[in-house]
Amino acid sequence: MYMAHTDEITTEIGHHGEDWGGWYGLVVMITFVAATALVVMYLARRPADRSSPNGSPESAGDILKRRLASGEISKKQYTELRKAINE
């Protein structure tokens, strides 16, 4: 008779353990996935840090020089943009 009582307790504990996997578990999982997605989206949309090696922000002239050096803009475009910046 003592063993039967132990089996009943085990069954009750097992039953309560299954409740955590029901609706509550689904809500927690959906919340976790949504929070993770929001963090990833925030990090992806955050503007890139455009500071120079010494820690100060790049000036417009520095950005133009870097773009010319990397081939993003032509020398003609560089000259036109430089004039526009200095006006």
PDB file with SEQRES, HELIX, SHEET and CRYST1 records, atoms N, CA, C and O in Angstrom:
SEQRES   1 A   87  MET TYR MET ALA HIS THR ASP GLU ILE THR THR GLU ILE          
SEQRES   2 A   87  GLY HIS HIS GLY GLU ASP TRP GLY GLY TRP TYR GLY LEU          
SEQRES   3 A   87  VAL VAL MET ILE THR PHE VAL ALA ALA THR ALA LEU VAL          
SEQRES   4 A   87  VAL MET TYR LEU ALA ARG ARG PRO ALA ASP ARG SER SER          
SEQRES   5 A   87  PRO ASN GLY SER PRO GLU SER ALA GLY ASP ILE LEU LYS          
SEQRES   6 A   87  ARG ARG LEU ALA SER GLY GLU ILE SER LYS LYS GLN TYR          
SEQRES   7 A   87  THR GLU LEU ARG LYS ALA ILE ASN GLU                          
HELIX    1 AA1 TYR A    2  ASP A   19  1                                  18    
HELIX    2 AA2 TRP A   23  ARG A   45  1                                  23    
HELIX    3 AA3 ALA A   60  SER A   70  1                                  11    
HELIX    4 AA4 LYS A   75  ASN A   86  1                                  12    
CRYST1    1.000    1.000    1.000  90.00  90.00  90.00 P 1           1          
ATOM      1  N   MET A   1       0.823  -1.191   0.000  1.00  0.00           N  
ATOM      2  CA  MET A   1       0.000   0.000   0.000  1.00  0.00           C  
ATOM      3  C   MET A   1       0.873   1.264   0.000  1.00  0.00           C  
ATOM      4  O   MET A   1       0.489   2.259  -0.613  1.00  0.00           O  
ATOM      5  N   TYR A   2       2.002   1.255   0.649  1.00  0.00           N  
ATOM      6  CA  TYR A   2       2.920   2.392   0.660  1.00  0.00           C  
ATOM      7  C   TYR A   2       3.405   2.695  -0.748  1.00  0.00           C  
ATOM      8  O   TYR A   2       3.540   3.864  -1.107  1.00  0.00           O  
ATOM      9  N   MET A   3       3.673   1.665  -1.561  1.00  0.00           N  
ATOM     10  CA  MET A   3       4.143   1.864  -2.931  1.00  0.00           C  
ATOM     11  C   MET A   3       3.069   2.524  -3.790  1.00  0.00           C  
ATOM     12  O   MET A   3       3.383   3.372  -4.626  1.00  0.00           O  
ATOM     13  N   ALA A   4       1.821   2.150  -3.596  1.00  0.00           N  
ATOM     14  CA  ALA A   4       0.736   2.740  -4.376  1.00  0.00           C  
ATOM     15  C   ALA A   4       0.641   4.231  -4.092  1.00  0.00           C  
ATOM     16  O   ALA A   4       0.411   5.035  -4.994  1.00  0.00           O  
ATOM     17  N   HIS A   5       0.822   4.587  -2.824  1.00  0.00           N  
ATOM     18  CA  HIS A   5       0.777   6.003  -2.458  1.00  0.00           C  
ATOM     19  C   HIS A   5       1.914   6.777  -3.143  1.00  0.00           C  
ATOM     20  O   HIS A   5       1.703   7.900  -3.599  1.00  0.00           O  
ATOM     21  N   THR A   6       3.116   6.187  -3.219  1.00  0.00           N  
ATOM     22  CA  THR A   6       4.256   6.811  -3.880  1.00  0.00           C  
ATOM     23  C   THR A   6       3.970   6.993  -5.370  1.00  0.00           C  
ATOM     24  O   THR A   6       4.311   8.028  -5.943  1.00  0.00           O  
ATOM     25  N   ASP A   7       3.351   6.001  -5.995  1.00  0.00           N  
ATOM     26  CA  ASP A   7       3.006   6.108  -7.418  1.00  0.00           C  
ATOM     27  C   ASP A   7       2.026   7.255  -7.666  1.00  0.00           C  
ATOM     28  O   ASP A   7       2.134   7.954  -8.674  1.00  0.00           O  
ATOM     29  N   GLU A   8       1.079   7.449  -6.759  1.00  0.00           N  
ATOM     30  CA  GLU A   8       0.122   8.541  -6.919  1.00  0.00           C  
ATOM     31  C   GLU A   8       0.825   9.895  -6.838  1.00  0.00           C  
ATOM     32  O   GLU A   8       0.523  10.805  -7.611  1.00  0.00           O  
ATOM     33  N   ILE A   9       1.757  10.021  -5.905  1.00  0.00           N  
ATOM     34  CA  ILE A   9       2.484  11.284  -5.774  1.00  0.00           C  
ATOM     35  C   ILE A   9       3.310  11.548  -7.027  1.00  0.00           C  
ATOM     36  O   ILE A   9       3.330  12.669  -7.534  1.00  0.00           O  
ATOM     37  N   THR A  10       3.986  10.523  -7.525  1.00  0.00           N  
ATOM     38  CA  THR A  10       4.795  10.662  -8.733  1.00  0.00           C  
ATOM     39  C   THR A  10       3.921  11.093  -9.910  1.00  0.00           C  
ATOM     40  O   THR A  10       4.312  11.943 -10.711  1.00  0.00           O  
ATOM     41  N   THR A  11       2.742  10.499 -10.001  1.00  0.00           N  
ATOM     42  CA  THR A  11       1.828  10.842 -11.089  1.00  0.00           C  
ATOM     43  C   THR A  11       1.399  12.302 -10.977  1.00  0.00           C  
ATOM     44  O   THR A  11       1.341  13.010 -11.983  1.00  0.00           O  
ATOM     45  N   GLU A  12       1.098  12.757  -9.757  1.00  0.00           N  
ATOM     46  CA  GLU A  12       0.692  14.145  -9.580  1.00  0.00           C  
ATOM     47  C   GLU A  12       1.831  15.105  -9.920  1.00  0.00           C  
ATOM     48  O   GLU A  12       1.603  16.126 -10.569  1.00  0.00           O  
ATOM     49  N   ILE A  13       3.039  14.795  -9.495  1.00  0.00           N  
ATOM     50  CA  ILE A  13       4.175  15.652  -9.792  1.00  0.00           C  
ATOM     51  C   ILE A  13       4.417  15.692 -11.294  1.00  0.00           C  
ATOM     52  O   ILE A  13       4.666  16.761 -11.853  1.00  0.00           O  
ATOM     53  N   GLY A  14       4.348  14.558 -11.942  1.00  0.00           N  
ATOM     54  CA  GLY A  14       4.523  14.501 -13.388  1.00  0.00           C  
ATOM     55  C   GLY A  14       3.460  15.310 -14.100  1.00  0.00           C  
ATOM     56  O   GLY A  14       3.752  15.981 -15.090  1.00  0.00           O  
ATOM     57  N   HIS A  15       2.226  15.257 -13.609  1.00  0.00           N  
ATOM     58  CA  HIS A  15       1.134  16.005 -14.224  1.00  0.00           C  
ATOM     59  C   HIS A  15       1.377  17.501 -14.098  1.00  0.00           C  
ATOM     60  O   HIS A  15       1.169  18.241 -15.060  1.00  0.00           O  
ATOM     61  N   HIS A  16       1.811  17.958 -12.931  1.00  0.00           N  
ATOM     62  CA  HIS A  16       2.066  19.389 -12.760  1.00  0.00           C  
ATOM     63  C   HIS A  16       3.236  19.844 -13.629  1.00  0.00           C  
ATOM     64  O   HIS A  16       3.228  20.972 -14.121  1.00  0.00           O  
ATOM     65  N   GLY A  17       4.215  19.012 -13.824  1.00  0.00           N  
ATOM     66  CA  GLY A  17       5.349  19.344 -14.673  1.00  0.00           C  
ATOM     67  C   GLY A  17       4.945  19.556 -16.120  1.00  0.00           C  
ATOM     68  O   GLY A  17       5.569  20.347 -16.828  1.00  0.00           O  
ATOM     69  N   GLU A  18       3.917  18.866 -16.565  1.00  0.00           N  
ATOM     70  CA  GLU A  18       3.458  19.000 -17.945  1.00  0.00           C  
ATOM     71  C   GLU A  18       2.753  20.332 -18.182  1.00  0.00           C  
ATOM     72  O   GLU A  18       2.712  20.814 -19.314  1.00  0.00           O  
ATOM     73  N   ASP A  19       2.202  20.930 -17.136  1.00  0.00           N  
ATOM     74  CA  ASP A  19       1.507  22.205 -17.290  1.00  0.00           C  
ATOM     75  C   ASP A  19       2.447  23.306 -17.777  1.00  0.00           C  
ATOM     76  O   ASP A  19       2.009  24.210 -18.489  1.00  0.00           O  
ATOM     77  N   TRP A  20       3.714  23.252 -17.413  1.00  0.00           N  
ATOM     78  CA  TRP A  20       4.670  24.265 -17.830  1.00  0.00           C  
ATOM     79  C   TRP A  20       4.907  24.224 -19.340  1.00  0.00           C  
ATOM     80  O   TRP A  20       5.332  25.227 -19.913  1.00  0.00           O  
ATOM     81  N   GLY A  21       4.651  23.120 -19.983  1.00  0.00           N  
ATOM     82  CA  GLY A  21       4.860  23.016 -21.413  1.00  0.00           C  
ATOM     83  C   GLY A  21       3.644  23.411 -22.217  1.00  0.00           C  
ATOM     84  O   GLY A  21       3.702  23.414 -23.446  1.00  0.00           O  
ATOM     85  N   GLY A  22       2.554  23.743 -21.572  1.00  0.00           N  
ATOM     86  CA  GLY A  22       1.318  24.100 -22.265  1.00  0.00           C  
ATOM     87  C   GLY A  22       1.329  25.530 -22.741  1.00  0.00           C  
ATOM     88  O   GLY A  22       2.298  25.981 -23.352  1.00  0.00           O  
ATOM     89  N   TRP A  23       0.239  26.258 -22.461  1.00  0.00           N  
ATOM     90  CA  TRP A  23       0.089  27.635 -22.912  1.00  0.00           C  
ATOM     91  C   TRP A  23       1.174  28.545 -22.355  1.00  0.00           C  
ATOM     92  O   TRP A  23       1.678  29.418 -23.062  1.00  0.00           O  
ATOM     93  N   TYR A  24       1.531  28.349 -21.105  1.00  0.00           N  
ATOM     94  CA  TYR A  24       2.553  29.186 -20.490  1.00  0.00           C  
ATOM     95  C   TYR A  24       3.883  29.052 -21.236  1.00  0.00           C  
ATOM     96  O   TYR A  24       4.537  30.053 -21.530  1.00  0.00           O  
ATOM     97  N   GLY A  25       4.269  27.846 -21.534  1.00  0.00           N  
ATOM     98  CA  GLY A  25       5.518  27.620 -22.260  1.00  0.00           C  
ATOM     99  C   GLY A  25       5.489  28.253 -23.638  1.00  0.00           C  
ATOM    100  O   GLY A  25       6.495  28.797 -24.092  1.00  0.00           O  
ATOM    101  N   LEU A  26       4.347  28.187 -24.306  1.00  0.00           N  
ATOM    102  CA  LEU A  26       4.195  28.781 -25.635  1.00  0.00           C  
ATOM    103  C   LEU A  26       4.332  30.304 -25.564  1.00  0.00           C  
ATOM    104  O   LEU A  26       5.004  30.910 -26.400  1.00  0.00           O  
ATOM    105  N   VAL A  27       3.697  30.917 -24.569  1.00  0.00           N  
ATOM    106  CA  VAL A  27       3.771  32.369 -24.409  1.00  0.00           C  
ATOM    107  C   VAL A  27       5.206  32.795 -24.116  1.00  0.00           C  
ATOM    108  O   VAL A  27       5.685  33.779 -24.680  1.00  0.00           O  
ATOM    109  N   VAL A  28       5.889  32.072 -23.248  1.00  0.00           N  
ATOM    110  CA  VAL A  28       7.279  32.400 -22.918  1.00  0.00           C  
ATOM    111  C   VAL A  28       8.155  32.264 -24.163  1.00  0.00           C  
ATOM    112  O   VAL A  28       9.005  33.118 -24.413  1.00  0.00           O  
ATOM    113  N   MET A  29       7.962  31.216 -24.938  1.00  0.00           N  
ATOM    114  CA  MET A  29       8.765  30.997 -26.136  1.00  0.00           C  
ATOM    115  C   MET A  29       8.526  32.107 -27.167  1.00  0.00           C  
ATOM    116  O   MET A  29       9.482  32.620 -27.749  1.00  0.00           O  
ATOM    117  N   ILE A  30       7.280  32.476 -27.395  1.00  0.00           N  
ATOM    118  CA  ILE A  30       6.963  33.531 -28.359  1.00  0.00           C  
ATOM    119  C   ILE A  30       7.548  34.871 -27.895  1.00  0.00           C  
ATOM    120  O   ILE A  30       8.077  35.633 -28.704  1.00  0.00           O  
ATOM    121  N   THR A  31       7.451  35.153 -26.595  1.00  0.00           N  
ATOM    122  CA  THR A  31       8.013  36.384 -26.049  1.00  0.00           C  
ATOM    123  C   THR A  31       9.524  36.415 -26.238  1.00  0.00           C  
ATOM    124  O   THR A  31      10.075  37.445 -26.625  1.00  0.00           O  
ATOM    125  N   PHE A  32      10.194  35.313 -25.974  1.00  0.00           N  
ATOM    126  CA  PHE A  32      11.644  35.242 -26.124  1.00  0.00           C  
ATOM    127  C   PHE A  32      12.048  35.449 -27.581  1.00  0.00           C  
ATOM    128  O   PHE A  32      12.982  36.201 -27.859  1.00  0.00           O  
ATOM    129  N   VAL A  33      11.367  34.802 -28.504  1.00  0.00           N  
ATOM    130  CA  VAL A  33      11.694  34.938 -29.922  1.00  0.00           C  
ATOM    131  C   VAL A  33      11.450  36.379 -30.390  1.00  0.00           C  
ATOM    132  O   VAL A  33      12.255  36.932 -31.140  1.00  0.00           O  
ATOM    133  N   ALA A  34      10.344  36.983 -29.950  1.00  0.00           N  
ATOM    134  CA  ALA A  34      10.045  38.372 -30.343  1.00  0.00           C  
ATOM    135  C   ALA A  34      11.089  39.330 -29.784  1.00  0.00           C  
ATOM    136  O   ALA A  34      11.539  40.233 -30.489  1.00  0.00           O  
ATOM    137  N   ALA A  35      11.478  39.146 -28.527  1.00  0.00           N  
ATOM    138  CA  ALA A  35      12.493  40.016 -27.923  1.00  0.00           C  
ATOM    139  C   ALA A  35      13.832  39.877 -28.643  1.00  0.00           C  
ATOM    140  O   ALA A  35      14.513  40.873 -28.889  1.00  0.00           O  
ATOM    141  N   THR A  36      14.207  38.653 -28.978  1.00  0.00           N  
ATOM    142  CA  THR A  36      15.452  38.423 -29.701  1.00  0.00           C  
ATOM    143  C   THR A  36      15.412  39.086 -31.075  1.00  0.00           C  
ATOM    144  O   THR A  36      16.393  39.697 -31.499  1.00  0.00           O  
ATOM    145  N   ALA A  37      14.292  38.970 -31.763  1.00  0.00           N  
ATOM    146  CA  ALA A  37      14.148  39.599 -33.086  1.00  0.00           C  
ATOM    147  C   ALA A  37      14.247  41.121 -32.986  1.00  0.00           C  
ATOM    148  O   ALA A  37      14.867  41.756 -33.840  1.00  0.00           O  
ATOM    149  N   LEU A  38      13.643  41.711 -31.955  1.00  0.00           N  
ATOM    150  CA  LEU A  38      13.713  43.162 -31.780  1.00  0.00           C  
ATOM    151  C   LEU A  38      15.142  43.626 -31.512  1.00  0.00           C  
ATOM    152  O   LEU A  38      15.561  44.660 -32.033  1.00  0.00           O  
ATOM    153  N   VAL A  39      15.888  42.886 -30.717  1.00  0.00           N  
ATOM    154  CA  VAL A  39      17.276  43.249 -30.438  1.00  0.00           C  
ATOM    155  C   VAL A  39      18.106  43.166 -31.714  1.00  0.00           C  
ATOM    156  O   VAL A  39      18.920  44.051 -31.980  1.00  0.00           O  
ATOM    157  N   VAL A  40      17.911  42.118 -32.500  1.00  0.00           N  
ATOM    158  CA  VAL A  40      18.656  41.965 -33.748  1.00  0.00           C  
ATOM    159  C   VAL A  40      18.312  43.098 -34.710  1.00  0.00           C  
ATOM    160  O   VAL A  40      19.205  43.649 -35.353  1.00  0.00           O  
ATOM    161  N   MET A  41      17.038  43.453 -34.819  1.00  0.00           N  
ATOM    162  CA  MET A  41      16.631  44.544 -35.709  1.00  0.00           C  
ATOM    163  C   MET A  41      17.221  45.872 -35.244  1.00  0.00           C  
ATOM    164  O   MET A  41      17.657  46.674 -36.069  1.00  0.00           O  
ATOM    165  N   TYR A  42      17.240  46.114 -33.935  1.00  0.00           N  
ATOM    166  CA  TYR A  42      17.817  47.353 -33.413  1.00  0.00           C  
ATOM    167  C   TYR A  42      19.303  47.440 -33.743  1.00  0.00           C  
ATOM    168  O   TYR A  42      19.789  48.484 -34.179  1.00  0.00           O  
ATOM    169  N   LEU A  43      20.016  46.347 -33.536  1.00  0.00           N  
ATOM    170  CA  LEU A  43      21.451  46.351 -33.803  1.00  0.00           C  
ATOM    171  C   LEU A  43      21.748  46.495 -35.291  1.00  0.00           C  
ATOM    172  O   LEU A  43      22.742  47.118 -35.663  1.00  0.00           O  
ATOM    173  N   ALA A  44      20.902  45.928 -36.145  1.00  0.00           N  
ATOM    174  CA  ALA A  44      21.113  46.005 -37.591  1.00  0.00           C  
ATOM    175  C   ALA A  44      20.832  47.420 -38.117  1.00  0.00           C  
ATOM    176  O   ALA A  44      21.470  47.853 -39.076  1.00  0.00           O  
ATOM    177  N   ARG A  45      19.896  48.140 -37.509  1.00  0.00           N  
ATOM    178  CA  ARG A  45      19.527  49.468 -37.994  1.00  0.00           C  
ATOM    179  C   ARG A  45      20.375  50.578 -37.387  1.00  0.00           C  
ATOM    180  O   ARG A  45      20.348  51.708 -37.875  1.00  0.00           O  
ATOM    181  N   ARG A  46      21.111  50.283 -36.351  1.00  0.00           N  
ATOM    182  CA  ARG A  46      21.929  51.297 -35.689  1.00  0.00           C  
ATOM    183  C   ARG A  46      22.984  51.804 -36.658  1.00  0.00           C  
ATOM    184  O   ARG A  46      23.652  51.009 -37.319  1.00  0.00           O  
ATOM    185  N   PRO A  47      23.140  53.111 -36.748  1.00  0.00           N  
ATOM    186  CA  PRO A  47      24.131  53.632 -37.698  1.00  0.00           C  
ATOM    187  C   PRO A  47      25.538  53.182 -37.321  1.00  0.00           C  
ATOM    188  O   PRO A  47      25.880  53.062 -36.144  1.00  0.00           O  
ATOM    189  N   ALA A  48      26.330  52.942 -38.334  1.00  0.00           N  
ATOM    190  CA  ALA A  48      27.710  52.511 -38.110  1.00  0.00           C  
ATOM    191  C   ALA A  48      28.500  53.647 -37.477  1.00  0.00           C  
ATOM    192  O   ALA A  48      28.250  54.819 -37.756  1.00  0.00           O  
ATOM    193  N   ASP A  49      29.428  53.304 -36.649  1.00  0.00           N  
ATOM    194  CA  ASP A  49      30.273  54.302 -36.002  1.00  0.00           C  
ATOM    195  C   ASP A  49      31.280  54.808 -37.017  1.00  0.00           C  
ATOM    196  O   ASP A  49      32.143  54.057 -37.472  1.00  0.00           O  
ATOM    197  N   ARG A  50      31.173  56.062 -37.368  1.00  0.00           N  
ATOM    198  CA  ARG A  50      32.035  56.658 -38.395  1.00  0.00           C  
ATOM    199  C   ARG A  50      33.096  57.556 -37.763  1.00  0.00           C  
ATOM    200  O   ARG A  50      33.333  58.668 -38.234  1.00  0.00           O  
ATOM    201  N   SER A  51      33.716  57.084 -36.722  1.00  0.00           N  
ATOM    202  CA  SER A  51      34.735  57.923 -36.097  1.00  0.00           C  
ATOM    203  C   SER A  51      36.112  57.545 -36.619  1.00  0.00           C  
ATOM    204  O   SER A  51      36.347  56.419 -37.059  1.00  0.00           O  
ATOM    205  N   SER A  52      36.993  58.495 -36.558  1.00  0.00           N  
ATOM    206  CA  SER A  52      38.354  58.266 -37.020  1.00  0.00           C  
ATOM    207  C   SER A  52      39.135  57.513 -35.947  1.00  0.00           C  
ATOM    208  O   SER A  52      38.640  57.355 -34.830  1.00  0.00           O  
ATOM    209  N   PRO A  53      40.339  57.047 -36.259  1.00  0.00           N  
ATOM    210  CA  PRO A  53      41.113  56.265 -35.297  1.00  0.00           C  
ATOM    211  C   PRO A  53      41.357  56.966 -33.965  1.00  0.00           C  
ATOM    212  O   PRO A  53      41.487  56.295 -32.941  1.00  0.00           O  
ATOM    213  N   ASN A  54      41.425  58.310 -33.950  1.00  0.00           N  
ATOM    214  CA  ASN A  54      41.674  59.005 -32.692  1.00  0.00           C  
ATOM    215  C   ASN A  54      40.398  59.213 -31.878  1.00  0.00           C  
ATOM    216  O   ASN A  54      40.454  59.793 -30.794  1.00  0.00           O  
ATOM    217  N   GLY A  55      39.264  58.756 -32.372  1.00  0.00           N  
ATOM    218  CA  GLY A  55      38.015  58.800 -31.622  1.00  0.00           C  
ATOM    219  C   GLY A  55      37.100  59.961 -31.961  1.00  0.00           C  
ATOM    220  O   GLY A  55      35.937  59.946 -31.558  1.00  0.00           O  
ATOM    221  N   SER A  56      37.573  60.968 -32.685  1.00  0.00           N  
ATOM    222  CA  SER A  56      36.717  62.092 -33.037  1.00  0.00           C  
ATOM    223  C   SER A  56      35.966  61.777 -34.325  1.00  0.00           C  
ATOM    224  O   SER A  56      36.467  61.027 -35.163  1.00  0.00           O  
ATOM    225  N   PRO A  57      34.768  62.341 -34.495  1.00  0.00           N  
ATOM    226  CA  PRO A  57      34.001  62.077 -35.720  1.00  0.00           C  
ATOM    227  C   PRO A  57      34.743  62.586 -36.961  1.00  0.00           C  
ATOM    228  O   PRO A  57      35.474  63.574 -36.902  1.00  0.00           O  
ATOM    229  N   GLU A  58      34.540  61.898 -38.070  1.00  0.00           N  
ATOM    230  CA  GLU A  58      35.180  62.308 -39.335  1.00  0.00           C  
ATOM    231  C   GLU A  58      34.527  63.580 -39.849  1.00  0.00           C  
ATOM    232  O   GLU A  58      33.312  63.754 -39.750  1.00  0.00           O  
ATOM    233  N   SER A  59      35.340  64.458 -40.395  1.00  0.00           N  
ATOM    234  CA  SER A  59      34.793  65.662 -41.023  1.00  0.00           C  
ATOM    235  C   SER A  59      34.313  65.282 -42.429  1.00  0.00           C  
ATOM    236  O   SER A  59      34.621  64.207 -42.943  1.00  0.00           O  
ATOM    237  N   ALA A  60      33.555  66.194 -43.026  1.00  0.00           N  
ATOM    238  CA  ALA A  60      33.066  65.951 -44.389  1.00  0.00           C  
ATOM    239  C   ALA A  60      34.230  65.799 -45.359  1.00  0.00           C  
ATOM    240  O   ALA A  60      34.191  64.963 -46.261  1.00  0.00           O  
ATOM    241  N   GLY A  61      35.268  66.613 -45.170  1.00  0.00           N  
ATOM    242  CA  GLY A  61      36.452  66.522 -46.029  1.00  0.00           C  
ATOM    243  C   GLY A  61      37.156  65.181 -45.892  1.00  0.00           C  
ATOM    244  O   GLY A  61      37.613  64.608 -46.881  1.00  0.00           O  
ATOM    245  N   ASP A  62      37.242  64.677 -44.645  1.00  0.00           N  
ATOM    246  CA  ASP A  62      37.868  63.367 -44.429  1.00  0.00           C  
ATOM    247  C   ASP A  62      37.080  62.247 -45.104  1.00  0.00           C  
ATOM    248  O   ASP A  62      37.652  61.313 -45.666  1.00  0.00           O  
ATOM    249  N   ILE A  63      35.767  62.364 -45.037  1.00  0.00           N  
ATOM    250  CA  ILE A  63      34.916  61.352 -45.675  1.00  0.00           C  
ATOM    251  C   ILE A  63      35.114  61.388 -47.188  1.00  0.00           C  
ATOM    252  O   ILE A  63      35.217  60.342 -47.829  1.00  0.00           O  
ATOM    253  N   LEU A  64      35.167  62.583 -47.752  1.00  0.00           N  
ATOM    254  CA  LEU A  64      35.402  62.710 -49.197  1.00  0.00           C  
ATOM    255  C   LEU A  64      36.745  62.099 -49.593  1.00  0.00           C  
ATOM    256  O   LEU A  64      36.836  61.367 -50.578  1.00  0.00           O  
ATOM    257  N   LYS A  65      37.794  62.408 -48.812  1.00  0.00           N  
ATOM    258  CA  LYS A  65      39.111  61.846 -49.114  1.00  0.00           C  
ATOM    259  C   LYS A  65      39.090  60.323 -49.058  1.00  0.00           C  
ATOM    260  O   LYS A  65      39.677  59.656 -49.910  1.00  0.00           O  
ATOM    261  N   ARG A  66      38.420  59.786 -48.068  1.00  0.00           N  
ATOM    262  CA  ARG A  66      38.343  58.327 -47.934  1.00  0.00           C  
ATOM    263  C   ARG A  66      37.586  57.709 -49.111  1.00  0.00           C  
ATOM    264  O   ARG A  66      37.987  56.672 -49.638  1.00  0.00           O  
ATOM    265  N   ARG A  67      36.486  58.357 -49.519  1.00  0.00           N  
ATOM    266  CA  ARG A  67      35.702  57.843 -50.648  1.00  0.00           C  
ATOM    267  C   ARG A  67      36.481  57.915 -51.955  1.00  0.00           C  
ATOM    268  O   ARG A  67      36.382  57.016 -52.790  1.00  0.00           O  
ATOM    269  N   LEU A  68      37.264  58.992 -52.135  1.00  0.00           N  
ATOM    270  CA  LEU A  68      38.103  59.117 -53.332  1.00  0.00           C  
ATOM    271  C   LEU A  68      39.177  58.029 -53.323  1.00  0.00           C  
ATOM    272  O   LEU A  68      39.427  57.390 -54.346  1.00  0.00           O  
ATOM    273  N   ALA A  69      39.798  57.824 -52.188  1.00  0.00           N  
ATOM    274  CA  ALA A  69      40.867  56.822 -52.081  1.00  0.00           C  
ATOM    275  C   ALA A  69      40.343  55.408 -52.313  1.00  0.00           C  
ATOM    276  O   ALA A  69      41.052  54.568 -52.867  1.00  0.00           O  
ATOM    277  N   SER A  70      39.116  55.142 -51.896  1.00  0.00           N  
ATOM    278  CA  SER A  70      38.572  53.785 -52.074  1.00  0.00           C  
ATOM    279  C   SER A  70      37.958  53.583 -53.457  1.00  0.00           C  
ATOM    280  O   SER A  70      37.588  52.463 -53.811  1.00  0.00           O  
ATOM    281  N   GLY A  71      37.843  54.666 -54.251  1.00  0.00           N  
ATOM    282  CA  GLY A  71      37.297  54.538 -55.602  1.00  0.00           C  
ATOM    283  C   GLY A  71      35.795  54.691 -55.674  1.00  0.00           C  
ATOM    284  O   GLY A  71      35.202  54.449 -56.725  1.00  0.00           O  
ATOM    285  N   GLU A  72      35.158  55.092 -54.571  1.00  0.00           N  
ATOM    286  CA  GLU A  72      33.704  55.269 -54.577  1.00  0.00           C  
ATOM    287  C   GLU A  72      33.288  56.449 -55.447  1.00  0.00           C  
ATOM    288  O   GLU A  72      32.226  56.427 -56.068  1.00  0.00           O  
ATOM    289  N   ILE A  73      34.139  57.488 -55.490  1.00  0.00           N  
ATOM    290  CA  ILE A  73      33.839  58.667 -56.302  1.00  0.00           C  
ATOM    291  C   ILE A  73      35.042  58.984 -57.180  1.00  0.00           C  
ATOM    292  O   ILE A  73      36.180  58.629 -56.874  1.00  0.00           O  
ATOM    293  N   SER A  74      34.745  59.672 -58.291  1.00  0.00           N  
ATOM    294  CA  SER A  74      35.834  60.060 -59.208  1.00  0.00           C  
ATOM    295  C   SER A  74      36.480  61.361 -58.717  1.00  0.00           C  
ATOM    296  O   SER A  74      35.976  62.014 -57.803  1.00  0.00           O  
ATOM    297  N   LYS A  75      37.595  61.717 -59.339  1.00  0.00           N  
ATOM    298  CA  LYS A  75      38.289  62.951 -58.964  1.00  0.00           C  
ATOM    299  C   LYS A  75      37.412  64.164 -59.274  1.00  0.00           C  
ATOM    300  O   LYS A  75      37.420  65.150 -58.537  1.00  0.00           O  
ATOM    301  N   LYS A  76      36.656  64.085 -60.370  1.00  0.00           N  
ATOM    302  CA  LYS A  76      35.757  65.177 -60.745  1.00  0.00           C  
ATOM    303  C   LYS A  76      34.658  65.336 -59.677  1.00  0.00           C  
ATOM    304  O   LYS A  76      34.352  66.448 -59.248  1.00  0.00           O  
ATOM    305  N   GLN A  77      34.084  64.222 -59.267  1.00  0.00           N  
ATOM    306  CA  GLN A  77      33.050  64.280 -58.227  1.00  0.00           C  
ATOM    307  C   GLN A  77      33.635  64.823 -56.921  1.00  0.00           C  
ATOM    308  O   GLN A  77      32.991  65.602 -56.217  1.00  0.00           O  
ATOM    309  N   TYR A  78      34.854  64.405 -56.609  1.00  0.00           N  
ATOM    310  CA  TYR A  78      35.518  64.877 -55.391  1.00  0.00           C  
ATOM    311  C   TYR A  78      35.662  66.398 -55.421  1.00  0.00           C  
ATOM    312  O   TYR A  78      35.366  67.075 -54.436  1.00  0.00           O  
ATOM    313  N   THR A  79      36.118  66.929 -56.554  1.00  0.00           N  
ATOM    314  CA  THR A  79      36.323  68.369 -56.692  1.00  0.00           C  
ATOM    315  C   THR A  79      34.997  69.117 -56.543  1.00  0.00           C  
ATOM    316  O   THR A  79      34.925  70.132 -55.850  1.00  0.00           O  
ATOM    317  N   GLU A  80      33.949  68.609 -57.198  1.00  0.00           N  
ATOM    318  CA  GLU A  80      32.630  69.259 -57.113  1.00  0.00           C  
ATOM    319  C   GLU A  80      32.094  69.221 -55.679  1.00  0.00           C  
ATOM    320  O   GLU A  80      31.583  70.218 -55.171  1.00  0.00           O  
ATOM    321  N   LEU A  81      32.214  68.091 -55.056  1.00  0.00           N  
ATOM    322  CA  LEU A  81      31.703  67.959 -53.694  1.00  0.00           C  
ATOM    323  C   LEU A  81      32.513  68.799 -52.715  1.00  0.00           C  
ATOM    324  O   LEU A  81      31.958  69.363 -51.773  1.00  0.00           O  
ATOM    325  N   ARG A  82      33.814  68.885 -52.932  1.00  0.00           N  
ATOM    326  CA  ARG A  82      34.682  69.694 -52.070  1.00  0.00           C  
ATOM    327  C   ARG A  82      34.287  71.166 -52.148  1.00  0.00           C  
ATOM    328  O   ARG A  82      34.253  71.870 -51.139  1.00  0.00           O  
ATOM    329  N   LYS A  83      33.987  71.621 -53.384  1.00  0.00           N  
ATOM    330  CA  LYS A  83      33.538  73.005 -53.571  1.00  0.00           C  
ATOM    331  C   LYS A  83      32.212  73.242 -52.853  1.00  0.00           C  
ATOM    332  O   LYS A  83      32.022  74.272 -52.205  1.00  0.00           O  
ATOM    333  N   ALA A  84      31.310  72.294 -52.972  1.00  0.00           N  
ATOM    334  CA  ALA A  84      29.989  72.422 -52.327  1.00  0.00           C  
ATOM    335  C   ALA A  84      30.120  72.464 -50.802  1.00  0.00           C  
ATOM    336  O   ALA A  84      29.371  73.177 -50.133  1.00  0.00           O  
ATOM    337  N   ILE A  85      31.050  71.717 -50.265  1.00  0.00           N  
ATOM    338  CA  ILE A  85      31.245  71.707 -48.812  1.00  0.00           C  
ATOM    339  C   ILE A  85      31.807  73.046 -48.337  1.00  0.00           C  
ATOM    340  O   ILE A  85      31.409  73.557 -47.290  1.00  0.00           O  
ATOM    341  N   ASN A  86      32.721  73.601 -49.099  1.00  0.00           N  
ATOM    342  CA  ASN A  86      33.399  74.835 -48.697  1.00  0.00           C  
ATOM    343  C   ASN A  86      32.552  76.098 -48.884  1.00  0.00           C  
ATOM    344  O   ASN A  86      32.928  77.165 -48.398  1.00  0.00           O  
ATOM    345  N   GLU A  87      31.427  75.994 -49.573  1.00  0.00           N  
ATOM    346  CA  GLU A  87      30.582  77.175 -49.823  1.00  0.00           C  
ATOM    347  C   GLU A  87      29.842  77.589 -48.586  1.00  0.00           C  
ATOM    348  O   GLU A  87      29.087  78.561 -48.614  1.00  0.00           O  
TER     349      GLU A  87                                                      
END                                                                             
